[in-house]
């Protein structure tokens, strides 16, 4: 596998992880912290879903109990921020 392809796959997983963390909102903006903390978990848990981002997102949601503590903390923090933003709208 080439380096370019590896980087591309890693970015897809990072986007999927971030989408999982932010799935309640229509825009899928995501933090670099979510990318950094969740990419490894996405590769480990949901690599079989590449390149289908919606399926990667669903896979991460299903496997939430198995993500690393750092990824879970980011997902929880961003979920709280989403709820606060929704409540203030």
HTML snippet that shows the backbone in 3Dmol.js (N, CA, C, O; Angstrom):
<script src="https://3Dmol.org/build/3Dmol-min.js"></script>
<div id="view" style="width:600px;height:400px;position:relative"></div>
<script>
const pdb = `
ATOM      1  N   UNK A   1       0.847  -1.172   0.000  1.00  0.00           N
ATOM      2  CA  UNK A   1       0.000   0.000   0.000  1.00  0.00           C
ATOM      3  C   UNK A   1       0.891   1.234   0.000  1.00  0.00           C
ATOM      4  O   UNK A   1       1.874   1.300   0.738  1.00  0.00           O
ATOM      5  N   UNK A   2       0.547   2.198  -0.821  1.00  0.00           N
ATOM      6  CA  UNK A   2       1.361   3.398  -0.906  1.00  0.00           C
ATOM      7  C   UNK A   2       1.077   4.319   0.270  1.00  0.00           C
ATOM      8  O   UNK A   2       0.042   4.211   0.928  1.00  0.00           O
ATOM      9  N   UNK A   3       2.001   5.213   0.519  1.00  0.00           N
ATOM     10  CA  UNK A   3       1.828   6.181   1.601  1.00  0.00           C
ATOM     11  C   UNK A   3       0.618   7.062   1.342  1.00  0.00           C
ATOM     12  O   UNK A   3      -0.150   7.351   2.260  1.00  0.00           O
ATOM     13  N   UNK A   4       0.443   7.493   0.088  1.00  0.00           N
ATOM     14  CA  UNK A   4      -0.699   8.332  -0.265  1.00  0.00           C
ATOM     15  C   UNK A   4      -2.007   7.624   0.064  1.00  0.00           C
ATOM     16  O   UNK A   4      -2.913   8.228   0.638  1.00  0.00           O
ATOM     17  N   UNK A   5      -2.110   6.357  -0.294  1.00  0.00           N
ATOM     18  CA  UNK A   5      -3.347   5.608  -0.034  1.00  0.00           C
ATOM     19  C   UNK A   5      -3.571   5.441   1.473  1.00  0.00           C
ATOM     20  O   UNK A   5      -4.706   5.531   1.942  1.00  0.00           O
ATOM     21  N   UNK A   6      -2.521   5.204   2.217  1.00  0.00           N
ATOM     22  CA  UNK A   6      -2.636   5.069   3.668  1.00  0.00           C
ATOM     23  C   UNK A   6      -3.141   6.366   4.289  1.00  0.00           C
ATOM     24  O   UNK A   6      -4.021   6.350   5.149  1.00  0.00           O
ATOM     25  N   UNK A   7      -2.582   7.480   3.852  1.00  0.00           N
ATOM     26  CA  UNK A   7      -3.014   8.783   4.376  1.00  0.00           C
ATOM     27  C   UNK A   7      -4.479   9.029   4.019  1.00  0.00           C
ATOM     28  O   UNK A   7      -5.253   9.513   4.845  1.00  0.00           O
ATOM     29  N   UNK A   8      -4.847   8.697   2.800  1.00  0.00           N
ATOM     30  CA  UNK A   8      -6.228   8.891   2.355  1.00  0.00           C
ATOM     31  C   UNK A   8      -7.202   8.062   3.192  1.00  0.00           C
ATOM     32  O   UNK A   8      -8.258   8.556   3.586  1.00  0.00           O
ATOM     33  N   UNK A   9      -6.856   6.821   3.460  1.00  0.00           N
ATOM     34  CA  UNK A   9      -7.711   5.964   4.295  1.00  0.00           C
ATOM     35  C   UNK A   9      -7.791   6.515   5.707  1.00  0.00           C
ATOM     36  O   UNK A   9      -8.867   6.525   6.305  1.00  0.00           O
ATOM     37  N   UNK A  10      -6.676   6.973   6.248  1.00  0.00           N
ATOM     38  CA  UNK A  10      -6.672   7.555   7.596  1.00  0.00           C
ATOM     39  C   UNK A  10      -7.575   8.778   7.663  1.00  0.00           C
ATOM     40  O   UNK A  10      -8.287   8.969   8.648  1.00  0.00           O
ATOM     41  N   UNK A  11      -7.552   9.600   6.635  1.00  0.00           N
ATOM     42  CA  UNK A  11      -8.419  10.777   6.608  1.00  0.00           C
ATOM     43  C   UNK A  11      -9.888  10.381   6.540  1.00  0.00           C
ATOM     44  O   UNK A  11     -10.726  11.007   7.189  1.00  0.00           O
ATOM     45  N   UNK A  12     -10.211   9.352   5.764  1.00  0.00           N
ATOM     46  CA  UNK A  12     -11.598   8.880   5.716  1.00  0.00           C
ATOM     47  C   UNK A  12     -12.067   8.431   7.098  1.00  0.00           C
ATOM     48  O   UNK A  12     -13.185   8.740   7.511  1.00  0.00           O
ATOM     49  N   UNK A  13     -11.226   7.714   7.797  1.00  0.00           N
ATOM     50  CA  UNK A  13     -11.587   7.272   9.142  1.00  0.00           C
ATOM     51  C   UNK A  13     -11.732   8.441  10.092  1.00  0.00           C
ATOM     52  O   UNK A  13     -12.648   8.465  10.914  1.00  0.00           O
ATOM     53  N   UNK A  14     -10.852   9.396   9.990  1.00  0.00           N
ATOM     54  CA  UNK A  14     -10.941  10.572  10.852  1.00  0.00           C
ATOM     55  C   UNK A  14     -12.248  11.308  10.612  1.00  0.00           C
ATOM     56  O   UNK A  14     -12.905  11.742  11.559  1.00  0.00           O
ATOM     57  N   UNK A  15     -12.623  11.448   9.364  1.00  0.00           N
ATOM     58  CA  UNK A  15     -13.882  12.111   9.034  1.00  0.00           C
ATOM     59  C   UNK A  15     -15.053  11.309   9.584  1.00  0.00           C
ATOM     60  O   UNK A  15     -16.004  11.873  10.125  1.00  0.00           O
ATOM     61  N   UNK A  16     -14.979  10.006   9.445  1.00  0.00           N
ATOM     62  CA  UNK A  16     -16.060   9.162   9.957  1.00  0.00           C
ATOM     63  C   UNK A  16     -16.182   9.259  11.471  1.00  0.00           C
ATOM     64  O   UNK A  16     -17.289   9.312  12.008  1.00  0.00           O
ATOM     65  N   UNK A  17     -15.052   9.282  12.153  1.00  0.00           N
ATOM     66  CA  UNK A  17     -15.084   9.414  13.616  1.00  0.00           C
ATOM     67  C   UNK A  17     -15.678  10.743  14.019  1.00  0.00           C
ATOM     68  O   UNK A  17     -16.515  10.821  14.918  1.00  0.00           O
ATOM     69  N   UNK A  18     -15.244  11.769  13.356  1.00  0.00           N
ATOM     70  CA  UNK A  18     -15.770  13.086  13.665  1.00  0.00           C
ATOM     71  C   UNK A  18     -17.257  13.152  13.354  1.00  0.00           C
ATOM     72  O   UNK A  18     -18.023  13.755  14.106  1.00  0.00           O
ATOM     73  N   UNK A  19     -17.667  12.539  12.257  1.00  0.00           N
ATOM     74  CA  UNK A  19     -19.082  12.518  11.904  1.00  0.00           C
ATOM     75  C   UNK A  19     -19.881  11.792  12.980  1.00  0.00           C
ATOM     76  O   UNK A  19     -20.998  12.196  13.305  1.00  0.00           O
ATOM     77  N   UNK A  20     -19.321  10.736  13.526  1.00  0.00           N
ATOM     78  CA  UNK A  20     -19.986  10.026  14.613  1.00  0.00           C
ATOM     79  C   UNK A  20     -20.159  10.938  15.810  1.00  0.00           C
ATOM     80  O   UNK A  20     -21.222  10.983  16.428  1.00  0.00           O
ATOM     81  N   UNK A  21     -19.111  11.657  16.125  1.00  0.00           N
ATOM     82  CA  UNK A  21     -19.168  12.563  17.275  1.00  0.00           C
ATOM     83  C   UNK A  21     -20.151  13.697  17.050  1.00  0.00           C
ATOM     84  O   UNK A  21     -20.706  14.234  18.008  1.00  0.00           O
ATOM     85  N   UNK A  22     -20.371  14.062  15.810  1.00  0.00           N
ATOM     86  CA  UNK A  22     -21.211  15.209  15.501  1.00  0.00           C
ATOM     87  C   UNK A  22     -22.453  14.832  14.693  1.00  0.00           C
ATOM     88  O   UNK A  22     -23.044  15.693  14.042  1.00  0.00           O
ATOM     89  N   UNK A  23     -22.850  13.586  14.723  1.00  0.00           N
ATOM     90  CA  UNK A  23     -23.893  13.098  13.816  1.00  0.00           C
ATOM     91  C   UNK A  23     -25.261  13.731  14.019  1.00  0.00           C
ATOM     92  O   UNK A  23     -26.096  13.650  13.118  1.00  0.00           O
ATOM     93  N   UNK A  24     -25.524  14.346  15.136  1.00  0.00           N
ATOM     94  CA  UNK A  24     -26.843  14.925  15.355  1.00  0.00           C
ATOM     95  C   UNK A  24     -27.075  16.187  14.536  1.00  0.00           C
ATOM     96  O   UNK A  24     -28.222  16.528  14.245  1.00  0.00           O
ATOM     97  N   UNK A  25     -26.024  16.874  14.164  1.00  0.00           N
ATOM     98  CA  UNK A  25     -26.171  18.122  13.429  1.00  0.00           C
ATOM     99  C   UNK A  25     -26.107  17.910  11.932  1.00  0.00           C
ATOM    100  O   UNK A  25     -25.517  16.935  11.467  1.00  0.00           O
ATOM    101  N   UNK A  26     -26.712  18.822  11.164  1.00  0.00           N
ATOM    102  CA  UNK A  26     -26.671  18.669   9.724  1.00  0.00           C
ATOM    103  C   UNK A  26     -25.305  18.954   9.129  1.00  0.00           C
ATOM    104  O   UNK A  26     -24.951  18.384   8.097  1.00  0.00           O
ATOM    105  N   UNK A  27     -24.532  19.825   9.761  1.00  0.00           N
ATOM    106  CA  UNK A  27     -23.186  20.076   9.248  1.00  0.00           C
ATOM    107  C   UNK A  27     -22.226  19.165   9.975  1.00  0.00           C
ATOM    108  O   UNK A  27     -22.358  18.946  11.179  1.00  0.00           O
ATOM    109  N   UNK A  28     -21.261  18.632   9.248  1.00  0.00           N
ATOM    110  CA  UNK A  28     -20.344  17.681   9.845  1.00  0.00           C
ATOM    111  C   UNK A  28     -18.972  18.307  10.066  1.00  0.00           C
ATOM    112  O   UNK A  28     -17.946  17.723   9.719  1.00  0.00           O
ATOM    113  N   UNK A  29     -18.969  19.493  10.643  1.00  0.00           N
ATOM    114  CA  UNK A  29     -17.707  20.107  11.015  1.00  0.00           C
ATOM    115  C   UNK A  29     -17.131  19.262  12.138  1.00  0.00           C
ATOM    116  O   UNK A  29     -17.882  18.753  12.970  1.00  0.00           O
ATOM    117  N   UNK A  30     -15.832  19.103  12.179  1.00  0.00           N
ATOM    118  CA  UNK A  30     -15.233  18.282  13.210  1.00  0.00           C
ATOM    119  C   UNK A  30     -13.915  18.880  13.654  1.00  0.00           C
ATOM    120  O   UNK A  30     -13.273  19.637  12.926  1.00  0.00           O
ATOM    121  N   UNK A  31     -13.534  18.526  14.847  1.00  0.00           N
ATOM    122  CA  UNK A  31     -12.323  19.098  15.407  1.00  0.00           C
ATOM    123  C   UNK A  31     -11.100  18.265  15.045  1.00  0.00           C
ATOM    124  O   UNK A  31     -11.195  17.068  14.776  1.00  0.00           O
ATOM    125  N   UNK A  32      -9.972  18.922  15.046  1.00  0.00           N
ATOM    126  CA  UNK A  32      -8.728  18.198  14.805  1.00  0.00           C
ATOM    127  C   UNK A  32      -8.448  17.246  15.963  1.00  0.00           C
ATOM    128  O   UNK A  32      -7.809  16.209  15.788  1.00  0.00           O
ATOM    129  N   UNK A  33      -8.936  17.613  17.150  1.00  0.00           N
ATOM    130  CA  UNK A  33      -8.770  16.724  18.304  1.00  0.00           C
ATOM    131  C   UNK A  33      -9.522  15.409  18.076  1.00  0.00           C
ATOM    132  O   UNK A  33      -9.013  14.340  18.412  1.00  0.00           O
ATOM    133  N   UNK A  34     -10.725  15.481  17.510  1.00  0.00           N
ATOM    134  CA  UNK A  34     -11.489  14.267  17.216  1.00  0.00           C
ATOM    135  C   UNK A  34     -10.739  13.414  16.199  1.00  0.00           C
ATOM    136  O   UNK A  34     -10.678  12.192  16.339  1.00  0.00           O
ATOM    137  N   UNK A  35     -10.174  14.045  15.186  1.00  0.00           N
ATOM    138  CA  UNK A  35      -9.387  13.305  14.196  1.00  0.00           C
ATOM    139  C   UNK A  35      -8.227  12.595  14.868  1.00  0.00           C
ATOM    140  O   UNK A  35      -8.000  11.405  14.653  1.00  0.00           O
ATOM    141  N   UNK A  36      -7.502  13.333  15.678  1.00  0.00           N
ATOM    142  CA  UNK A  36      -6.307  12.790  16.316  1.00  0.00           C
ATOM    143  C   UNK A  36      -6.644  11.649  17.269  1.00  0.00           C
ATOM    144  O   UNK A  36      -5.952  10.631  17.288  1.00  0.00           O
ATOM    145  N   UNK A  37      -7.681  11.807  18.043  1.00  0.00           N
ATOM    146  CA  UNK A  37      -8.001  10.826  19.075  1.00  0.00           C
ATOM    147  C   UNK A  37      -8.771   9.607  18.554  1.00  0.00           C
ATOM    148  O   UNK A  37      -8.724   8.547  19.178  1.00  0.00           O
ATOM    149  N   UNK A  38      -9.471   9.734  17.432  1.00  0.00           N
ATOM    150  CA  UNK A  38     -10.370   8.661  16.997  1.00  0.00           C
ATOM    151  C   UNK A  38      -9.939   7.910  15.746  1.00  0.00           C
ATOM    152  O   UNK A  38     -10.513   6.864  15.441  1.00  0.00           O
ATOM    153  N   UNK A  39      -8.955   8.402  15.016  1.00  0.00           N
ATOM    154  CA  UNK A  39      -8.573   7.750  13.771  1.00  0.00           C
ATOM    155  C   UNK A  39      -8.137   6.304  13.992  1.00  0.00           C
ATOM    156  O   UNK A  39      -8.549   5.413  13.250  1.00  0.00           O
ATOM    157  N   UNK A  40      -7.322   6.070  14.988  1.00  0.00           N
ATOM    158  CA  UNK A  40      -6.864   4.706  15.261  1.00  0.00           C
ATOM    159  C   UNK A  40      -8.007   3.760  15.594  1.00  0.00           C
ATOM    160  O   UNK A  40      -8.031   2.613  15.148  1.00  0.00           O
ATOM    161  N   UNK A  41      -8.956   4.256  16.384  1.00  0.00           N
ATOM    162  CA  UNK A  41     -10.120   3.434  16.730  1.00  0.00           C
ATOM    163  C   UNK A  41     -10.950   3.114  15.488  1.00  0.00           C
ATOM    164  O   UNK A  41     -11.422   1.990  15.321  1.00  0.00           O
ATOM    165  N   UNK A  42     -11.121   4.099  14.630  1.00  0.00           N
ATOM    166  CA  UNK A  42     -11.904   3.867  13.417  1.00  0.00           C
ATOM    167  C   UNK A  42     -11.231   2.823  12.539  1.00  0.00           C
ATOM    168  O   UNK A  42     -11.901   1.952  11.985  1.00  0.00           O
ATOM    169  N   UNK A  43      -9.917   2.904  12.410  1.00  0.00           N
ATOM    170  CA  UNK A  43      -9.203   1.912  11.606  1.00  0.00           C
ATOM    171  C   UNK A  43      -9.331   0.521  12.216  1.00  0.00           C
ATOM    172  O   UNK A  43      -9.566  -0.464  11.516  1.00  0.00           O
ATOM    173  N   UNK A  44      -9.174   0.463  13.514  1.00  0.00           N
ATOM    174  CA  UNK A  44      -9.214  -0.830  14.208  1.00  0.00           C
ATOM    175  C   UNK A  44     -10.601  -1.446  14.193  1.00  0.00           C
ATOM    176  O   UNK A  44     -10.748  -2.641  13.939  1.00  0.00           O
ATOM    177  N   UNK A  45     -11.613  -0.642  14.461  1.00  0.00           N
ATOM    178  CA  UNK A  45     -12.960  -1.175  14.629  1.00  0.00           C
ATOM    179  C   UNK A  45     -13.778  -1.236  13.343  1.00  0.00           C
ATOM    180  O   UNK A  45     -14.656  -2.089  13.208  1.00  0.00           O
ATOM    181  N   UNK A  46     -13.500  -0.346  12.403  1.00  0.00           N
ATOM    182  CA  UNK A  46     -14.396  -0.195  11.257  1.00  0.00           C
ATOM    183  C   UNK A  46     -13.679  -0.204   9.908  1.00  0.00           C
ATOM    184  O   UNK A  46     -14.228   0.269   8.913  1.00  0.00           O
ATOM    185  N   UNK A  47     -12.481  -0.728   9.868  1.00  0.00           N
ATOM    186  CA  UNK A  47     -11.714  -0.759   8.629  1.00  0.00           C
ATOM    187  C   UNK A  47     -12.415  -1.499   7.509  1.00  0.00           C
ATOM    188  O   UNK A  47     -12.206  -1.191   6.335  1.00  0.00           O
ATOM    189  N   UNK A  48     -13.231  -2.456   7.852  1.00  0.00           N
ATOM    190  CA  UNK A  48     -13.940  -3.234   6.842  1.00  0.00           C
ATOM    191  C   UNK A  48     -15.022  -2.427   6.118  1.00  0.00           C
ATOM    192  O   UNK A  48     -15.558  -2.894   5.113  1.00  0.00           O
ATOM    193  N   UNK A  49     -15.350  -1.245   6.598  1.00  0.00           N
ATOM    194  CA  UNK A  49     -16.388  -0.416   5.993  1.00  0.00           C
ATOM    195  C   UNK A  49     -15.856   0.609   4.984  1.00  0.00           C
ATOM    196  O   UNK A  49     -16.641   1.301   4.336  1.00  0.00           O
ATOM    197  N   UNK A  50     -14.545   0.711   4.849  1.00  0.00           N
ATOM    198  CA  UNK A  50     -13.952   1.692   3.923  1.00  0.00           C
ATOM    199  C   UNK A  50     -14.368   1.357   2.508  1.00  0.00           C
ATOM    200  O   UNK A  50     -14.365   0.178   2.152  1.00  0.00           O
ATOM    201  N   UNK A  51     -14.716   2.302   1.698  1.00  0.00           N
ATOM    202  CA  UNK A  51     -14.669   3.760   1.859  1.00  0.00           C
ATOM    203  C   UNK A  51     -16.025   4.377   2.163  1.00  0.00           C
ATOM    204  O   UNK A  51     -16.191   5.581   1.971  1.00  0.00           O
ATOM    205  N   UNK A  52     -16.997   3.610   2.626  1.00  0.00           N
ATOM    206  CA  UNK A  52     -18.363   4.076   2.843  1.00  0.00           C
ATOM    207  C   UNK A  52     -18.465   4.840   4.169  1.00  0.00           C
ATOM    208  O   UNK A  52     -18.604   4.237   5.232  1.00  0.00           O
ATOM    209  N   UNK A  53     -18.395   6.171   4.092  1.00  0.00           N
ATOM    210  CA  UNK A  53     -18.371   7.002   5.294  1.00  0.00           C
ATOM    211  C   UNK A  53     -19.619   6.825   6.156  1.00  0.00           C
ATOM    212  O   UNK A  53     -19.478   6.722   7.374  1.00  0.00           O
ATOM    213  N   UNK A  54     -20.833   6.783   5.598  1.00  0.00           N
ATOM    214  CA  UNK A  54     -21.998   6.562   6.460  1.00  0.00           C
ATOM    215  C   UNK A  54     -21.925   5.229   7.220  1.00  0.00           C
ATOM    216  O   UNK A  54     -22.343   5.147   8.375  1.00  0.00           O
ATOM    217  N   UNK A  55     -21.398   4.198   6.573  1.00  0.00           N
ATOM    218  CA  UNK A  55     -21.275   2.907   7.263  1.00  0.00           C
ATOM    219  C   UNK A  55     -20.176   2.944   8.324  1.00  0.00           C
ATOM    220  O   UNK A  55     -20.307   2.310   9.371  1.00  0.00           O
ATOM    221  N   UNK A  56     -19.098   3.681   8.063  1.00  0.00           N
ATOM    222  CA  UNK A  56     -18.048   3.847   9.074  1.00  0.00           C
ATOM    223  C   UNK A  56     -18.632   4.580  10.277  1.00  0.00           C
ATOM    224  O   UNK A  56     -18.375   4.214  11.424  1.00  0.00           O
ATOM    225  N   UNK A  57     -19.412   5.609  10.007  1.00  0.00           N
ATOM    226  CA  UNK A  57     -20.041   6.385  11.075  1.00  0.00           C
ATOM    227  C   UNK A  57     -20.946   5.494  11.924  1.00  0.00           C
ATOM    228  O   UNK A  57     -20.887   5.536  13.153  1.00  0.00           O
ATOM    229  N   UNK A  58     -21.772   4.697  11.273  1.00  0.00           N
ATOM    230  CA  UNK A  58     -22.665   3.787  11.997  1.00  0.00           C
ATOM    231  C   UNK A  58     -21.869   2.753  12.782  1.00  0.00           C
ATOM    232  O   UNK A  58     -22.231   2.408  13.906  1.00  0.00           O
ATOM    233  N   UNK A  59     -20.795   2.264  12.195  1.00  0.00           N
ATOM    234  CA  UNK A  59     -19.937   1.283  12.869  1.00  0.00           C
ATOM    235  C   UNK A  59     -19.336   1.869  14.138  1.00  0.00           C
ATOM    236  O   UNK A  59     -19.310   1.214  15.180  1.00  0.00           O
ATOM    237  N   UNK A  60     -18.854   3.098  14.047  1.00  0.00           N
ATOM    238  CA  UNK A  60     -18.270   3.737  15.237  1.00  0.00           C
ATOM    239  C   UNK A  60     -19.325   3.937  16.323  1.00  0.00           C
ATOM    240  O   UNK A  60     -19.039   3.768  17.508  1.00  0.00           O
ATOM    241  N   UNK A  61     -20.535   4.293  15.922  1.00  0.00           N
ATOM    242  CA  UNK A  61     -21.611   4.452  16.897  1.00  0.00           C
ATOM    243  C   UNK A  61     -21.921   3.116  17.574  1.00  0.00           C
ATOM    244  O   UNK A  61     -22.119   3.060  18.787  1.00  0.00           O
ATOM    245  N   UNK A  62     -21.960   2.047  16.787  1.00  0.00           N
ATOM    246  CA  UNK A  62     -22.225   0.711  17.357  1.00  0.00           C
ATOM    247  C   UNK A  62     -21.112   0.256  18.294  1.00  0.00           C
ATOM    248  O   UNK A  62     -21.367  -0.423  19.288  1.00  0.00           O
ATOM    249  N   UNK A  63     -19.884   0.631  17.975  1.00  0.00           N
ATOM    250  CA  UNK A  63     -18.728   0.174  18.742  1.00  0.00           C
ATOM    251  C   UNK A  63     -18.238   1.198  19.760  1.00  0.00           C
ATOM    252  O   UNK A  63     -17.099   1.123  20.221  1.00  0.00           O
ATOM    253  N   UNK A  64     -19.081   2.135  20.105  1.00  0.00           N
ATOM    254  CA  UNK A  64     -18.695   3.215  21.007  1.00  0.00           C
ATOM    255  C   UNK A  64     -18.091   2.700  22.312  1.00  0.00           C
ATOM    256  O   UNK A  64     -17.171   3.310  22.857  1.00  0.00           O
ATOM    257  N   UNK A  65     -18.599   1.602  22.800  1.00  0.00           N
ATOM    258  CA  UNK A  65     -18.094   1.037  24.053  1.00  0.00           C
ATOM    259  C   UNK A  65     -16.662   0.526  23.920  1.00  0.00           C
ATOM    260  O   UNK A  65     -15.987   0.306  24.925  1.00  0.00           O
ATOM    261  N   UNK A  66     -16.196   0.335  22.686  1.00  0.00           N
ATOM    262  CA  UNK A  66     -14.876  -0.240  22.460  1.00  0.00           C
ATOM    263  C   UNK A  66     -13.833   0.780  22.009  1.00  0.00           C
ATOM    264  O   UNK A  66     -12.688   0.414  21.741  1.00  0.00           O
ATOM    265  N   UNK A  67     -14.218   2.062  21.922  1.00  0.00           N
ATOM    266  CA  UNK A  67     -13.240   3.074  21.510  1.00  0.00           C
ATOM    267  C   UNK A  67     -12.338   3.409  22.679  1.00  0.00           C
ATOM    268  O   UNK A  67     -12.674   3.143  23.833  1.00  0.00           O
ATOM    269  N   UNK A  68     -11.203   3.986  22.377  1.00  0.00           N
ATOM    270  CA  UNK A  68     -10.236   4.341  23.415  1.00  0.00           C
ATOM    271  C   UNK A  68     -10.813   5.424  24.327  1.00  0.00           C
ATOM    272  O   UNK A  68     -11.720   6.153  23.925  1.00  0.00           O
ATOM    273  N   UNK A  69     -10.298   5.532  25.537  1.00  0.00           N
ATOM    274  CA  UNK A  69     -10.790   6.571  26.456  1.00  0.00           C
ATOM    275  C   UNK A  69     -10.660   7.980  25.878  1.00  0.00           C
ATOM    276  O   UNK A  69     -11.544   8.811  26.086  1.00  0.00           O
ATOM    277  N   UNK A  70      -9.587   8.257  25.165  1.00  0.00           N
ATOM    278  CA  UNK A  70      -9.404   9.583  24.580  1.00  0.00           C
ATOM    279  C   UNK A  70     -10.457   9.901  23.542  1.00  0.00           C
ATOM    280  O   UNK A  70     -11.010  11.000  23.532  1.00  0.00           O
ATOM    281  N   UNK A  71     -10.742   8.946  22.664  1.00  0.00           N
ATOM    282  CA  UNK A  71     -11.766   9.136  21.637  1.00  0.00           C
ATOM    283  C   UNK A  71     -13.132   9.294  22.288  1.00  0.00           C
ATOM    284  O   UNK A  71     -13.907  10.167  21.895  1.00  0.00           O
ATOM    285  N   UNK A  72     -13.432   8.474  23.260  1.00  0.00           N
ATOM    286  CA  UNK A  72     -14.726   8.558  23.939  1.00  0.00           C
ATOM    287  C   UNK A  72     -14.894   9.914  24.615  1.00  0.00           C
ATOM    288  O   UNK A  72     -15.980  10.493  24.589  1.00  0.00           O
ATOM    289  N   UNK A  73     -13.820  10.422  25.221  1.00  0.00           N
ATOM    290  CA  UNK A  73     -13.891  11.730  25.878  1.00  0.00           C
ATOM    291  C   UNK A  73     -14.197  12.828  24.870  1.00  0.00           C
ATOM    292  O   UNK A  73     -15.013  13.711  25.137  1.00  0.00           O
ATOM    293  N   UNK A  74     -13.545  12.776  23.711  1.00  0.00           N
ATOM    294  CA  UNK A  74     -13.807  13.771  22.663  1.00  0.00           C
ATOM    295  C   UNK A  74     -15.240  13.651  22.175  1.00  0.00           C
ATOM    296  O   UNK A  74     -15.927  14.660  22.015  1.00  0.00           O
ATOM    297  N   UNK A  75     -15.696  12.435  21.937  1.00  0.00           N
ATOM    298  CA  UNK A  75     -17.061  12.223  21.464  1.00  0.00           C
ATOM    299  C   UNK A  75     -18.067  12.741  22.486  1.00  0.00           C
ATOM    300  O   UNK A  75     -19.048  13.387  22.117  1.00  0.00           O
ATOM    301  N   UNK A  76     -17.831  12.463  23.767  1.00  0.00           N
ATOM    302  CA  UNK A  76     -18.733  12.930  24.820  1.00  0.00           C
ATOM    303  C   UNK A  76     -18.748  14.454  24.897  1.00  0.00           C
ATOM    304  O   UNK A  76     -19.809  15.072  24.981  1.00  0.00           O
ATOM    305  N   UNK A  77     -17.565  15.048  24.868  1.00  0.00           N
ATOM    306  CA  UNK A  77     -17.443  16.510  24.952  1.00  0.00           C
ATOM    307  C   UNK A  77     -18.154  17.186  23.779  1.00  0.00           C
ATOM    308  O   UNK A  77     -18.855  18.180  23.970  1.00  0.00           O
ATOM    309  N   UNK A  78     -17.980  16.660  22.587  1.00  0.00           N
ATOM    310  CA  UNK A  78     -18.621  17.257  21.425  1.00  0.00           C
ATOM    311  C   UNK A  78     -20.126  17.018  21.418  1.00  0.00           C
ATOM    312  O   UNK A  78     -20.883  17.845  20.910  1.00  0.00           O
ATOM    313  N   UNK A  79     -20.564  15.896  21.976  1.00  0.00           N
ATOM    314  CA  UNK A  79     -21.995  15.634  22.081  1.00  0.00           C
ATOM    315  C   UNK A  79     -22.660  16.619  23.046  1.00  0.00           C
ATOM    316  O   UNK A  79     -23.763  17.101  22.788  1.00  0.00           O
ATOM    317  N   UNK A  80     -21.982  16.914  24.156  1.00  0.00           N
ATOM    318  CA  UNK A  80     -22.492  17.891  25.113  1.00  0.00           C
ATOM    319  C   UNK A  80     -22.571  19.265  24.454  1.00  0.00           C
ATOM    320  O   UNK A  80     -23.565  19.973  24.615  1.00  0.00           O
ATOM    321  N   UNK A  81     -21.536  19.643  23.718  1.00  0.00           N
ATOM    322  CA  UNK A  81     -21.543  20.939  23.031  1.00  0.00           C
ATOM    323  C   UNK A  81     -22.682  21.014  22.019  1.00  0.00           C
ATOM    324  O   UNK A  81     -23.316  22.059  21.876  1.00  0.00           O
ATOM    325  N   UNK A  82     -22.948  19.910  21.313  1.00  0.00           N
ATOM    326  CA  UNK A  82     -24.064  19.863  20.354  1.00  0.00           C
ATOM    327  C   UNK A  82     -25.401  20.058  21.051  1.00  0.00           C
ATOM    328  O   UNK A  82     -26.257  20.810  20.584  1.00  0.00           O
ATOM    329  N   UNK A  83     -25.570  19.360  22.191  1.00  0.00           N
ATOM    330  CA  UNK A  83     -26.827  19.488  22.932  1.00  0.00           C
ATOM    331  C   UNK A  83     -27.034  20.916  23.433  1.00  0.00           C
ATOM    332  O   UNK A  83     -28.141  21.450  23.374  1.00  0.00           O
ATOM    333  N   UNK A  84     -25.962  21.525  23.925  1.00  0.00           N
ATOM    334  CA  UNK A  84     -26.074  22.924  24.393  1.00  0.00           C
ATOM    335  C   UNK A  84     -26.428  23.854  23.254  1.00  0.00           C
ATOM    336  O   UNK A  84     -27.265  24.742  23.414  1.00  0.00           O
ATOM    337  N   UNK A  85     -25.804  23.662  22.109  1.00  0.00           N
ATOM    338  CA  UNK A  85     -26.104  24.499  20.949  1.00  0.00           C
ATOM    339  C   UNK A  85     -27.543  24.311  20.500  1.00  0.00           C
ATOM    340  O   UNK A  85     -28.209  25.280  20.134  1.00  0.00           O
ATOM    341  N   UNK A  86     -28.029  23.079  20.524  1.00  0.00           N
ATOM    342  CA  UNK A  86     -29.413  22.807  20.128  1.00  0.00           C
ATOM    343  C   UNK A  86     -30.391  23.421  21.116  1.00  0.00           C
ATOM    344  O   UNK A  86     -31.451  23.908  20.721  1.00  0.00           O
ATOM    345  N   UNK A  87     -30.044  23.401  22.399  1.00  0.00           N
ATOM    346  CA  UNK A  87     -30.923  23.947  23.420  1.00  0.00           C
ATOM    347  C   UNK A  87     -31.006  25.473  23.336  1.00  0.00           C
ATOM    348  O   UNK A  87     -32.021  26.067  23.700  1.00  0.00           O
ATOM    349  N   UNK A  88     -29.944  26.093  22.862  1.00  0.00           N
ATOM    350  CA  UNK A  88     -29.941  27.551  22.776  1.00  0.00           C
ATOM    351  C   UNK A  88     -30.592  28.069  21.499  1.00  0.00           C
ATOM    352  O   UNK A  88     -30.831  29.271  21.373  1.00  0.00           O
ATOM    353  N   UNK A  89     -30.883  27.180  20.552  1.00  0.00           N
ATOM    354  CA  UNK A  89     -31.523  27.599  19.287  1.00  0.00           C
ATOM    355  C   UNK A  89     -32.978  27.873  19.443  1.00  0.00           C
ATOM    356  O   UNK A  89     -33.646  28.232  18.474  1.00  0.00           O
TER     357      UNK A  89
END
`;
const viewer = $3Dmol.createViewer("view");
viewer.addModel(pdb, "pdb");
viewer.setStyle({}, {cartoon: {color: "spectrum"}});
viewer.zoomTo();
viewer.render();
</script>
